Structures are given as structure tokens and as C-alpha cells.
Amino acid sequence: MFRWIVIFILFINFSLMVSAQNETIYMSVLSSQKHQWGNIENPVIGIFRSSDAGRTWEHIGWQGYIRTFYTETGPDGTIWAGCGNGVLRSGDNGKSFTITTGWEVTEALKVRVHPYRPEIVYAATAYGVYKTIDNGNTWREMNNGLPALPFTSDLLIDRYDPLKVFAATEDGIYVSPDGAGTWNRAGLKGNGIRTIVQHPTTASVLYVGTEENGIYVAKDGGLTWNQINDGLEHLTVYSIAINVSNPDIVYAGTHGGGVYRSINGGSTWQQVIDGLTNLDVHALLILPSDSNVVFAGTLNGGLFISYNGGDNWFFNSQDGGQIWGLSVTTAKPE
Amino acid sequence: MKYLVYIFSILLFQLCGLTSAQLQSSVVDVYSEYLESYSYRAEHVVTAFDTSSNLNYYVVAAKYARGTRIAEADSMFLELLKEPRGDMFWMFPVIGAYLHGKEVMAPEVKKAVRNAWKTYAPYRGDTENHWCMYYVSLYLAAEQWPGFSGAEWFNGKSSDENLVESREYVLHWVDITTTIGQGEFDSPDYLPEYMIPMLLLADFAKDPDMRTIGNMMADYLLADFAVEHLDGQYAGGFSRITEPGVYEPLRSNSSAYAYLYFGTGVTSTSGWILFPALSDYRLPEILFHIATDRDHPYVHKERKRVRNVIRYGEEINPPVYKYTYMTRDYALGSLQGGILQPIQQQTWSLRLTAGHPHTAVFGLHPYWSGFELGMFFPQRKKTLVADVVPSKTTYNQPGKWTGGSPYERTFQHENTLIVLYDIPEGTDSEHISGFFPKTLDEIIIDESGWIAARAGNTLIGWYPLRKYDWIEEEINWRLHSPYRKNGYVIEVRSMDEYDTFTEFRNALREHIPYLNIQGTGVKLTYRNPDDEHLQFTFPDERFINESQVNLGEYKLFDGKYLQADVGSRQLTMQYKDMKRILNFETLEVIE
């Protein structure tokens, strides 16, 4: 009973607090068991946005089913989305979208916007890496040095050295020193990499989640990788999120095991799934303004929220939905 | 004597000339007759839609094309456009109906169609046929509404941008198809998804080159079908086939095309042939003959490509080798095996002209996995099976009748087919299945081990290499063999070659395959009734009379009717003294 009172108080505090924040969360709903492609019902999937920390969501696009994998906002407020139809851009805060890519670009799984130069955007696709340097007017394939089948699940732009880009491929990690112009192998050969994230304060610390082998960490900028699976019983890791306020707290979204949490930078892991009724967690997001608030996007179970750092989870929205991407921004359109 | 020879020669020459002229006249007559009967069939299809009150775009298109029920068509079109849905399956009938009716439709309907291309955002899809429909439709739409800004299109691109992008893709698709083959090749169910866009291009593209491409690709696709056409059925191995067409072939969509274009199979008023029936395109005479002349058996080989492999492989489009033996009464065809397409592949089949409606015999290893799906789809392999099953309900069923397997390989030589399996322990499904329709005239499990069957004039032998259960099901007998190292030999002959079914059985008894599964391999040695010595070691060592088969030598098309080299961008059709060359480099048709 005491626990529920605490949760209630946390929720009230959270509710009072969010109205004062300027955060916008973007959720990419790939598909839904209730709204599949071909369903006669009009599919309500795609890009959703919340400006009140997930209490309410606004569907901003696209008008139809185009398989939205991930949405991210650039520093100038431009919205970018990786989709089956290519890479979408909205420069008017989601009122309208343009497909910026041509027929060559498809299955864009992630988009990553340069942290300081909003006209530079990378796309991780099933056919490798694409890049625009002119706000999406033109795109170039950037697969020089990647494997013959350059399927790339994720990209990481080094915040402190944005020319340095990491690619999460089906055959390990690749790094580019020149903005994806050339790629070099950076370890974990043979591993399908699902996600790569950078420590919020120590740039040389990188975490990756893999398809079969759990989590690896590199503390030297990606030169050497060490497996850190102590306590992690589910080794397919789709997403990793690091608490900006306390970077020792790290979350991992797994296949079949829900959410794991580490309070020591990944040295040990503990499963935190109370209330999480779907255990295939594909996307994680920690609210920057309140690191106790964590979102977990599942595959076919919709979106869940925790108000106490993962101790308890509550269903939020998108019943039956595949939540492929979560991101947050404070940027507003110029 | 010298004079006699001279006179005899003149007479012979005149006789030959007469015969040739008569023959030519006869062929011409056949084609005239064909065109007449085609018109009748097309008319029949169009009438069915023109007179229908069903609310769909095909009905709208037919009414516009006929021009007698314009107001009704207008009203239906407006109603349908209130709630667009279906993505690329929406795009092509909408632009098709518009193009057939734009000269007669009411202004508000035109406005509604235009508005739909602004407000409804269709998914581009994730298969070759989706993209073909999407980009051809977008191309035609962009031609119809030139000069519009991005704000007037669903994708934010201007008319010019849409025109350029869609044209580029169509040209790319033509190029890849005519150099390394289609990925969704020879599909009894997905032929229309290519044919309709090509015919819409042929009929309505403003750019003359695109019209030519539409016409030439329609020829190309129908040539591909014609050469493996058996009495209304698509024959051989297939990239994609669905139930019930897999065991009831005339229910596949391509059979509607066989009806319309070849005059075979069963009468159809399928929506999939409405646009073809409205089209000005006519099947070239040579293709009519290729589709229907089965007087002499022939071997036809093809090279296609695997659908885009995005991961878990070595290259994006490995080759597919297809071998088909065509006769008047049956067609036996196979792909080399392995995963060549997800979900709906049929690696081999025997198609029959007798025993309707279930005119197919085939076997498979019922395989499914996230690995297979992950090769072709970008989602997560551990959840992909669950993602696929709601729409492809039999995908993970042990009793299913479609799908390829990485643990299955074939070796075909004329009318002998060997299929071997080497299934690892722990695979979700460790058995193999064989489908024998109950519509076979006779079926006997011989003490020699051969299962012998007859369907009309076709004699079938199936030698299971391991023990099996023989299970009666509603429309068929199922051969169920639970051994992981497994296989069978298929022999198919005609009653022209054996006087009686008994004689065929006696011949089979004298030819028992030898399977060697000692150690880790699976190897078969066999001398067939034609005294050919065949050796097959799983997965890819094939010998005929001690000479190794090199599948890598396969051309895009290689047979007496069709010839095309890999990379050639050219297809040569040949029938007796008729020839037709499609040259996609120059966009010329040479006859």
C-alpha cells in the first residue's frame, strides 16, 4: 500500500512539474496489431508527439501507413523521420512533411541530426548509410568500407567530435573519421548491433546492444569492447538509455526480458519489469527534466511509463503497437 | 534421267512453296482467329464490370471506358475517393480509372481525384511489385498534373520531382529485370501487379519511350509466362505462390491472364484482368504460339535473382536457376532450392493437364524462421514470425504447402527430378511433406518403394528415400516423412512412352535410387529409366553421366522459344520461322 502511495505522490509531482517543461517527446509507431497495413480501418500509426511528458499524444503524421521507424528533431526544430518510404522532413513543426529521399533510399531505420549543423543528417538504412549536407535536398550513399550487405540499425555522431560517426551494422561496429566518407572496422565482428549510445559526460565511453550477445562497453572511444552482462539474462538488447543526471544509471531494453537497469554503469544488471506486460522493449527514453520518468516502447504492447526509474511501469498508450522509436527535444522550429 | 531429276526438283520446289504458303496462310488465319476470340474475351470481362453495381475502381474504369454509364461512374468514383485506402493497390486503379475517364468525367470528380493525390499518402511498400505499382502510378499521375508544387502532392515533391524519380525507378526496374532477372519471378499470383502497370504505361504514358517500355515489358512478362504455360497454369518453381493456387492452379491470378491472352484455362472476370481487357495492347502472334504449341517436349532454363537480401547473406541478389520440362500433358519444373524468397516460394512442382481442379504434385520442407524473414525484412528477427503470421497465416504451420527451405536442394534433368534434404536437428519442423491430389486417376504404392500414379496421359513415379506416413486429407494424400536426412526421386513420363501404366511401374521397379547418408552428408546415386546416370550430393554437387552440372552457366532465358544472355538487356523470341527481338538498350522491337 505504501508503495502505491509513493507512486501516487510521484505521479502528482510529475504532473505538476511537466507543465513547466519545454520538452517534446516524439514516438514512432511502426505498426500495430490493431492497425496493420491492409486493415480496412484507417491506420492510426506513425509519428506521435507529446508536449506534456506523455500524458497526451498528438498524431502528427503521416496521413497513412508508411512504417515510421524513428523520429528525431534537429537543433533548429526541423523534424526528421526514418520511414519505409524514405526520410521525411517537416520544417513547419509537423504541419506538413516532405519525403526528401528518392527511390534509392528505403527502410530508413534511424535518422541522426548533426548536433550543431542542422542541415547535416544521416540515415541508417537496411541498405547502409545515407547522408545529406543540404537539409535533405540531396542524399548520398555513404557505404565506403562497410560490409557488402551494409544493413545499419543505428548511427552515433560523437557529440564532441561530430566528424566521427559510428555505425551499428550486422557485422559489428564501424567508425568513420570523416563524417561517413570512409568506414573502418571498430570491433565486435560477427555481432548484429542494434543500438549504440554515448556516455553523456565521458565521450570515450560507448555502450552497444547486440542481437545475441548482450551489452558491450568501450571506454576508449570504441577501440576495445568488453561484454558487461552480469545479471542480464536476456541477451538481445534493442535499446540502451543513460541517465544524464546520474550516468551510472543505465537502462537496457531487451527482447523477452523487458527492461534491465544498472546502477553502476553496466557492471551489474537487474530486471525491472513490475507492471510491464510486454517484455519486448525496443525503445527507451529518460525524461531529461525528471530522470525518474522513463518510457519503454514495446513491440506489439504499446508504450509504458515509469515514474520511479523503472521500479513500476504503467501502460501509457498505443495498445498493441510496435513502438520503434522514442526521442526528446527542447528545440523549437525557427 | 537428268531431265527427270530436274522436273522432279521443280515439282518438289513448287510443292514446298505451296505448302509453305498454305502453312503461312494457316498461321495467319490462326492469329486472326486468335485476335477475334481475344476481343470476345476482353469484351466479356469489360461487360462484367461495366454492368456491375459493385463499388470499386475497376467498375468505375469499365463504365468510363465504355462511356455509357458516366454519371454512375462519377458517383461511384466520388464515393470511393472519400476514403482512400490500399496504398499502391489504391494508386494504380485510381490513376487507371482516371485515365480511362478523364475526358468524360464531371469536373468535380476530376477535382476529387487530384485532391486525393494531395491528401492521401500511400505506403511505397516493401516488395518489387509494390514499387512497380507505386512508381508507375506516380509517374502517370505526375504526367497528368504537371507544374504542381510539392504542396499539391502527398509526398511534398513537385510534379517534376515525382516524374523524374518515378521514371528513374521504372527504368532501373526494367534494367535489372533484363540483365539479372526479376526477383519476384514467375509468380502465379503476382503477375498482374506487374502487367497492369506496364499496360497503363503502354496505353497512357505521354512520353513515347515510356509507352514503348510499357509495351515491351508486357511482351517480356508474357513471354516469361508463355514459355512455362500449361493449359492455363503457370508451371515450374515459383518465387511466390499462395494457397489455394498451389494445389488448385487455375485459381491463381495468372490463370486469368492465361484465359485472356492465351484463351486457355477457365473463363474469368477477375478484376486483375480488367485493365488488360481495356488496353490497346495485343499479344504478339509469336507469343500466342509459344504459349500454346506443346507438340514437342522441351527443356527451358532461366536465371532469375533472389529478392533483395539485406542481411544474413553474402550478396544482395544471388542467382536463381530455374529448370522446366514442358510437355503437352505435364510440366515438371524446379528451382535449385534454398531460400530464394521468403514465405511463399515453391521450389518445385509438377503441373498436370488432367485431374482438375487439383492439378499439382509437389513436396517441401515446411520451414519458417525469423532468420529467413530477417534476410528480407528490416524488422527484428525474433519478432518477425509473429509479425508475419497475421497476414500469412500458414507461414509457421508444420502442415503448410508453400515456402522454401535452406535445407532443400533439387537436381532436375528433363523429366527426372531429385530432391534432397539435410535438416539440422532442432529445426522447428524436421519432417518433409509431399502432396498427392486425390484427383489422380490411379495411385499405387508399389512394393519396390515407388509410388506410381497416373493422371490422364501422365505417368508419375515418386520414390521416397526414407520411410514415411501416408496420410489421407480432404483433397489429397500427404506423404509425411520425419527424417532429417531425406529426399525423393520423381519420374514423370507420358503414355506415349509406355503403353500401359503397368509397363511404367515395371520400368520404375528396375530403377531404384541409392541414398547414402553415412557420415554427415546426403548423397544420391541413380540411373533413371532413360539410362542416364545421375549423382547428387547435398547441397550443390550435381553430375549427369559423370559430367558435373554448372548452374552458373544458366542464361536469363535458354530454350527453343526464348533466348537471353545475362546482362544483355535483350530477349529473343523464336517460333518456327517467326522471330521477335526486344532490345531494351535501343527500345526497339525487331521482327
Interface residues (C-beta under 8 A of the other chain):
Chain A: L30 S31 Q33 Q36 W37 G38 I40 N42 W62 Q63 G64 Y65 I66 R67 F69 G84 N85 G86 S96 F97 T98 I99 G102 W103 T106 E107 L109 A126 Y127 A148 L149 F151 E170 G192 R194 E211 T236 Y238 H255 G256 D280 H282 L299 N300 Q322
Chain B: E83 R85 G86 D87 T119 Y120 A121 P122 Y123 R124 G125 D126 W131 Y135 G150 A151 F154 N155 G156 K157 E165 S166 E168 Y169 H172 V309 I310 R311 Y312 G313 E314 E315 I316 P378 Q379 R380 K381 K382 T383 A386 D387 P390 S391
